[in-house]
Amino acid sequence: MNIPDLAIVIVNWNTADLLRACLSSVYENSGSAFAACVVDNASSDGSADMVAATFPQVRLIRNSSNTGFSRASNAGLRSFGFGSGEAAPRYGLLLNPDTVVPPVAFSRMIDFFDMRPDAGAAGPKLILPDGSLDPDQPSSGSAIGSLAIHRVHRLS
């Protein structure tokens, strides 16, 4: 079994249209080996069925209830072997379903961590659709520099 460099976990609850755009952008990425998992928290909008039909390469975990972000994230990470003692990808990414990822984001992220083995976490620069910085982003800047994740919609 080939283990990808990057495991991407997306926790979803009733964001089918945003999730479709997010996953489309994920699979437009090049230059890195990755695998994605969507953990659906009992959505009622057809999100899980959309993932199964449109993105069959995605690992899909269908929760029977909304277990919350943390528990769902952990389930997705465990599905890749994190925390189990089994072989796991070198890196994990928790990605919100309301993001559009630039085409080189994952290779830049992997390069960042490969060049800085002392780094344990990084946060991308969040760019709104109009090109401005997300006002909810901390002002300290981006640990990844030129990597930008485009936030297309703020979930309430």
N, C-alpha and C positions, 0 to 999 in steps of 0.2 A: 504494500500500500504506500503510495506517495503521500508524504506529509507536506502540505503547503507551508510557505514561510509565514503567511498571515491568515488568521482566523477572524472573520468579521461576524459579529453578532448584532442583530437588529431586533429590538423588542418592539412589538407592534400591538396597538389596540385601536381598532376602528380608524385606520388611516390608509385605506386601500389605494386611493389615487396618489397620495404622497409616497407611499411605499413603492408603488409601481415606478415612479420617477426616480426614487432613490436606487432601487435595484437596477434599473436601466443604466444609471450613471456608474454604478459599481461594476457592471459587466462591460463598460466602455473603457475600463482601465487596462493598461498594458504595462509590460515590463516587470511584473511580479507574479509569483504563484500565490493564489489566495483561494479560500473557500468561504462561502457565506452560509449563515444559519439565521432564519427568521423564527423567533419565538413569538407566536401569536397568543395573546392573553384573552382568549374567548371573544374575539371580535364578532360583531353581529352584522358587519357591512360586507362580508364576502372576502375579506382580506386573505385569509388562509387559502381559500379556493383559488383566488387570483394568483397567488404565489405558486401553488401546485400546478396550475395550468400554464402560466406564462413563463415561469422560471423553474423548470423541473430540476435544474442543477443545484438549487438551493436546498439545504437541509431545512426541513420544516418541522417545528415542534408545535403541536396544537394543544394548548392548555385548556382544560375544561372550565377553568375560572380565571379571573384576572388575579394573578399571583403577585403583581407588582413588578417594578423595574428590576430591583436587586435580585429577587429570586429567579425571574425569567432570564436575566443576564447570566447568572450562575449556571442555569440549566443549559444555556447555549454554549458557554465556555466548557462545561463538562462534556458536552457532546463532541468536542474536539479533543478531549483527553486532558484538559487543564485540571490540575488538582487531583488526578487519579493515579499518578505514578506511571501512566502509560506515555508513549511518545506523543508529543503535541507540537503544533506549530511553534515557531520561534517567537511570534508576536500575536497579540490579540487586540482587536479594535472593537469597542462598543460604539455603534453608529446609530444615531437617531433616525427614524424613518422620514423625517422632514428635511433631509439633507440631499443635496446634489453634489456629488464628488467629482472634482476635476480629473481628467484622464490620466494624469501622472501622480495622483495623490498617494497611492499606495507604494509605488516605487520610491518616492521621496521620503515617505515615512520610514520605510525599511532602511533606506540609505542613512537617514538621521540616526536611527538606533544602532546600525552597524558601525557608524563612525563615533558613537558616544556610548560605549558599553556600560558606563556608569549611570546613564539615564534610565529611570524606571518608568516614566510616564511622560507624555507630551500632549499638548492641546493645540489644535489647529486654530488658525485665524478664521473667524466666521465672517463671511461677506454676505450682505443682504442682496436681493435681486437688483437693487439700484446701484450696486457697487460700493455702498458705504459699509463701514464696519458695524457689526451688530453691537448696539449700545449695552446689551447685557453681558458682553464679553469683558473679562477683566482687562484693565488698561495696561497691564505689565507686558503685553506683547505676546508673540507666538514663540513657543519653543521650537517649532518646526520651520520658522522663517517664512519661506515663500509658499508653503503649502496652505491652501485655502479650501475650506469646505463651505459650500454655498447653502445657506439656510433659506429654504423657500417658503416656509410657513412656521409661525410660532404656534405651538400647541398650547392650549390652555389647561 
